[in-house]
């Protein structure tokens, strides 16, 4: 295998993994709806515990997909700046997600704001990337099997 072929295979693997992990994030995010969080001050239930587990998995897959897609964007002609944009966005999600977790444990009154900044950071990234990929379709080397 040549260096060029190995590099191309690595790009495909990174792009494919990023896309698949993004799909997993969507599934975790959707399923979380069926497991509402326990109200503050009430006994912990299995439903509330499942909410926390799914939200944690959703958080991890969110950041991992953004990171992998950022690496993939850096290898695509005309999309390198979206790699940097992805890295900045994942940093925002990481920082504010961490703050939300700490504030949630400490019952801070602004935990909801931190959660919304975290979710908003991911959703704005997803919206911008989707628009760009839609307008770029046919010009991008899409990961394939």
Order of alpha helices (4+ residues) and beta strands (2+ residues): alpha-alpha-alpha-alpha
